[in-house]
Amino acid sequence: RTLLGQSSDQTSSSYQRAKSRKKAFDNLFVSKAQEPKTDPSKVYTFEFLQHLFDFQKFSIELGSMLGSVELEEILAGQPLKIMSAYGEQ
């Protein structure tokens, strides 16, 4: 199940799932919804596309069709934000 409580469609591509999540969360943001909220008693998993990130070139490698995207220009001097936390409650 997704964070929004919907069943996950395993036949769709990663891109389609990401696009669907973005649309759903954009709609929640626009409507100033109070839900969804995370529940500390549940385990959530997130996808980090580390295998696409080239740390030497500071770029994302998107394959032969899309090529390489340099993050320096996109981030315009802002740091790449990565946050991770683990703790026992």
Contact map, one row per residue, 1 for C-alpha under 8 A:
11111111000000000000000000000000000000000000000000000000000000000000000000000000000000000
11111111000000000000000000000000000000000000000000000000000000000000000000000000000000000
11111100000000000000000000000000000101000001000000000000000000000000000000000000000000000
11111100000000000000000000000000000100000000000000000000000000000000000000000000000000000
11111110000000000000000000000000000000000000000000000000000000000000000000000000000000000
11111111000000000000000000000000000000000000000000000000000000000000000000000000000000000
11001111100000000000000000000000000000000000000000000000000000000000000000000000000000000
11000111110000000000000000000000000000000000000000000000000000000000000000000000000000000
00000011111100001000000000000000000000000000000000000000000000000000000000000000000000000
00000001111110000000000000000000000000000000000000000000000000000000000000000000000000000
00000000111110000000000000000000000000000000000000000000000000000000000000000000000000000
00000000111111011000000000000000000000000000000000000000000000000000000000000000000000000
00000000011111111000000000000000000000000000000000000000000000000000000000000000000000000
00000000000111111100000000000000000000000000000000000000000000000000000000000000000000000
00000000000011111110000000000000000000000000000000000000000000000000000000000000000000000
00000000000111111111000000000000000000000000000000000000000000000000000000000000000000000
00000000100111111111100000000000000000000000000000000000000000000000000000000000000000000
00000000000001111111110000000000000000000000000000000000000000000000000000000000000000000
00000000000000111111111000000000000000000000000000000000000000000000000000000000000000000
00000000000000011111111100000000000000000000000000000000000000000000000000000000000000000
00000000000000001111111110000000000000000000000000000000000000000000000000000000000000000
00000000000000000111111111000000000000000000000000000000000000000000000000000000000000000
00000000000000000011111111100000000000000000000000000000000000000000000000000000000000000
00000000000000000001111111110000000000000000000000000000000000000000000000000000000000000
00000000000000000000111111111000000000000000000000000000000000000000000000000000000000000
00000000000000000000011111111100000000000000000000000000000000000000000000000000000000000
00000000000000000000001111111110000000000000000000000000000000000000000000000000000000000
00000000000000000000000111111111101000000000000000000000000000000000000000000000000000000
00000000000000000000000011111111100000000000000000000000000000000000000000000000000000000
00000000000000000000000001111111100000000000000000000000000000000000000000000000000000000
00000000000000000000000000111111100000000000000000000000000000000000000000000000000000000
00000000000000000000000000011111110000000000000000000000000000000000000000000000000000000
00000000000000000000000000011111111100000000000000000000000000000000000000000000000000000
00000000000000000000000000000001111110000000000000000000000000000000000000000000000000000
00000000000000000000000000010000111110000000000000000000000000000000000000000000000000000
00110000000000000000000000000000111111000000000000000000000000000000000000000000000000000
00000000000000000000000000000000011111100000000000000000000000000000000000000000000000000
00100000000000000000000000000000000111110000000000000000000000000000000000000000000000000
00000000000000000000000000000000000011111100000000000000000000000000000000000000000000000
00000000000000000000000000000000000001111110000000000000000000000000000000000000000000000
00000000000000000000000000000000000000111110000000000000000000000000000000000000000000000
00000000000000000000000000000000000000111111000000000000000000000000000000000000000000000
00000000000000000000000000000000000000011111100000000000000000000000000000000000000000000
00100000000000000000000000000000000000000111110000000000000000000000000000000000000000000
00000000000000000000000000000000000000000011111000000000000000000000000000000000000000000
00000000000000000000000000000000000000000001111100000000000000000000000000000000000000000
00000000000000000000000000000000000000000000111110000000000000000000000000000000000000000
00000000000000000000000000000000000000000000011111000000000000000000000000000000000000000
00000000000000000000000000000000000000000000001111111000000000000000000000000000000000000
00000000000000000000000000000000000000000000000111111000000000000000000000000000000000000
00000000000000000000000000000000000000000000000011111100000000000000000000000000000000000
00000000000000000000000000000000000000000000000011111100000111000000000000000000000000000
00000000000000000000000000000000000000000000000011111110011110000000000000000000000000000
00000000000000000000000000000000000000000000000000111111111110000000000000000000000000000
00000000000000000000000000000000000000000000000000001111111000000000000000000000000000000
00000000000000000000000000000000000000000000000000000111110000000000000000000000000000000
00000000000000000000000000000000000000000000000000000111111000000000010000000000000000000
00000000000000000000000000000000000000000000000000001111111100000000011100000000000000000
00000000000000000000000000000000000000000000000000001110111110000001111100000000000000000
00000000000000000000000000000000000000000000000000011100011111000001111000000000000000000
00000000000000000000000000000000000000000000000000011100001111100011100000000000000000000
00000000000000000000000000000000000000000000000000010000000111111111100000000000000000000
00000000000000000000000000000000000000000000000000000000000011111111000000000000000000000
00000000000000000000000000000000000000000000000000000000000001111110000000000000000000000
00000000000000000000000000000000000000000000000000000000000001111110000000000000000000000
00000000000000000000000000000000000000000000000000000000000001111111000000000000000000000
00000000000000000000000000000000000000000000000000000000000011111111100000000000000000000
00000000000000000000000000000000000000000000000000000000001111100111110000000000000000000
00000000000000000000000000000000000000000000000000000000001111000011111000000000000000000
00000000000000000000000000000000000000000000000000000000111100000001111111000000000000000
00000000000000000000000000000000000000000000000000000000011100000000111111100000000000000
00000000000000000000000000000000000000000000000000000000011000000000011111111000000000000
00000000000000000000000000000000000000000000000000000000000000000000011111111000000000000
00000000000000000000000000000000000000000000000000000000000000000000011111110000000000000
00000000000000000000000000000000000000000000000000000000000000000000001111111111000000000
00000000000000000000000000000000000000000000000000000000000000000000000111111100000000000
00000000000000000000000000000000000000000000000000000000000000000000000110111110000000000
00000000000000000000000000000000000000000000000000000000000000000000000000111111000000000
00000000000000000000000000000000000000000000000000000000000000000000000000101111100000000
00000000000000000000000000000000000000000000000000000000000000000000000000100111110000000
00000000000000000000000000000000000000000000000000000000000000000000000000000011111000000
00000000000000000000000000000000000000000000000000000000000000000000000000000001111100000
00000000000000000000000000000000000000000000000000000000000000000000000000000000111110000
00000000000000000000000000000000000000000000000000000000000000000000000000000000011111000
00000000000000000000000000000000000000000000000000000000000000000000000000000000001111100
00000000000000000000000000000000000000000000000000000000000000000000000000000000000111110
00000000000000000000000000000000000000000000000000000000000000000000000000000000000011111
00000000000000000000000000000000000000000000000000000000000000000000000000000000000001111
00000000000000000000000000000000000000000000000000000000000000000000000000000000000000111
